[in-house]
Amino acid sequence: LAALLFVLSLVLFRDDAPVGEIETTPYALDSSAQQRFAAMDGGLAVASGEGLQLFDEFGGLIVRQTATMSEPAISAAGKFAAACDVGGTTLITADIEGNITERELSNTIISARVLPDGWLAVATESPGYKGMVTVYDADFNVIYAENDGMARGAVAALDEAGITHGVDGDVIVMGFDCNKWA
């Protein structure tokens, strides 16, 4: 309801917009019946069964990424947004400047939350666990993973890139609920 009121207020009270720079059909939403809204700095993010749309503060379309999502969810913070298909594997990230990326994850998505700096926390189902949380930086590099299997992968990637890790290294790998290896 708050997002809908936000959209209406932007449409009704846009007197500060330069004349002639407003599209004639602001907030042209996808036709999907399942739409989720989230306010962003300078705009609005909309996830629907047809994908993700970002609108500027005047209702102009910034970017649209089409993807079939049976249970769309949206998260926005600062100038970033993330849309996912809860129960599916589709994850779409975007920013207010129009940069957008779609990914298919290997595990079923439970939830995704984006932070103001573009970092992302994604909760997924994981065989052998109740679930798994993975934190990605703005470039979608894994920063944190819940289980030691993911820590092994992160350490292997650090070794391959020549980045030292450990107490005196460039990166410290921390684990929770790990075995002795981690």
Residue pairs with C-beta under 8 A, 6 or more apart in sequence:
2 39
3 37
3 38
3 39
3 44
4 37
6 37
6 39
6 44
7 27
7 37
7 44
7 59
10 26
10 27
10 44
10 57
10 58
10 59
11 26
11 27
11 59
14 22
14 57
14 58
14 59
17 58
21 58
22 58
22 59
22 60
23 58
23 59
23 60
23 61
26 55
26 58
26 59
26 60
27 44
27 55
27 59
28 61
29 35
29 46
29 48
29 53
30 46
30 48
30 49
30 50
30 51
30 53
30 64
31 50
32 48
32 49
32 50
32 72
33 49
34 48
34 49
34 69
34 71
34 72
35 46
35 47
35 48
35 72
36 46
36 47
36 48
36 72
36 73
36 74
36 83
37 44
37 45
37 46
37 74
38 44
38 45
38 46
38 47
38 74
38 75
38 76
38 81
39 45
39 76
40 54
40 76
40 77
40 78
40 79
40 80
40 81
40 96
41 78
41 79
41 96
42 56
42 57
42 79
42 96
43 54
43 55
43 56
43 57
43 62
43 96
44 54
44 55
45 52
45 53
45 54
45 74
45 76
45 81
45 83
45 94
46 52
46 53
46 54
46 55
46 74
47 69
47 72
47 73
47 74
47 83
47 84
47 92
48 69
48 72
49 68
49 69
49 70
49 72
50 66
50 67
50 68
50 69
51 64
51 65
51 66
51 67
51 68
51 69
51 83
51 92
52 63
52 64
52 65
52 67
52 74
52 81
52 83
52 92
52 94
52 100
53 61
53 63
53 64
53 65
54 61
54 62
54 63
54 64
54 81
54 94
54 96
54 98
54 100
55 61
55 62
56 62
56 96
62 96
62 97
62 98
63 94
63 98
63 99
63 100
65 92
65 94
65 100
65 102
67 85
67 90
67 92
67 102
68 85
68 90
69 83
69 84
69 85
69 88
69 90
70 85
70 87
70 88
71 85
71 86
71 87
71 88
72 83
72 84
72 85
72 86
73 83
73 84
73 85
73 86
73 111
73 112
74 81
74 82
74 83
75 81
75 82
75 83
75 112
75 113
75 114
76 82
76 114
77 113
77 114
77 115
77 116
78 115
78 116
78 117
78 118
79 95
79 96
79 97
79 116
80 93
80 94
80 95
80 96
80 114
80 115
80 116
80 117
80 118
80 138
81 93
81 94
81 95
81 114
82 91
82 92
82 93
82 94
82 112
82 113
82 114
82 120
83 91
83 92
83 94
83 112
84 90
84 91
84 92
84 109
84 111
84 112
84 122
85 91
85 109
86 109
86 110
86 111
87 108
87 109
88 108
88 109
89 104
89 105
89 106
89 107
89 108
89 109
90 102
90 103
90 104
90 105
90 109
91 102
91 103
91 104
91 105
91 109
91 112
91 122
92 100
92 101
92 102
92 103
93 100
93 101
93 103
93 114
93 118
93 120
93 140
94 100
94 101
95 118
101 140
103 140
105 122
105 124
107 124
107 125
107 126
107 132
108 124
108 125
109 122
109 123
109 124
110 123
110 124
110 125
110 131
111 122
111 123
112 120
112 121
112 122
112 123
113 120
113 121
114 120
115 121
117 138
118 137
118 138
119 135
119 136
119 137
119 138
119 143
120 135
120 136
120 140
121 133
121 134
121 135
121 136
122 133
122 134
122 135
122 136
123 131
123 132
123 133
124 131
124 132
124 134
125 131
125 132
126 132
126 147
129 146
129 147
131 146
132 145
132 146
132 147
132 150
133 144
133 145
133 146
134 142
134 144
134 145
134 146
134 150
135 142
135 143
135 144
135 145
136 142
136 143
137 143
142 150
142 153
142 154
142 157
144 174
145 151
145 153
145 154
146 176
146 177
147 177
147 178
148 175
148 178
148 179
148 181
148 182
151 173
151 175
151 178
151 182
152 181
152 182
154 173
155 165
155 173
158 164
158 165
158 171
158 173
159 165
163 169
163 170
163 171
164 170
164 171
165 171
165 172
165 173
166 172
166 173
173 182
175 182
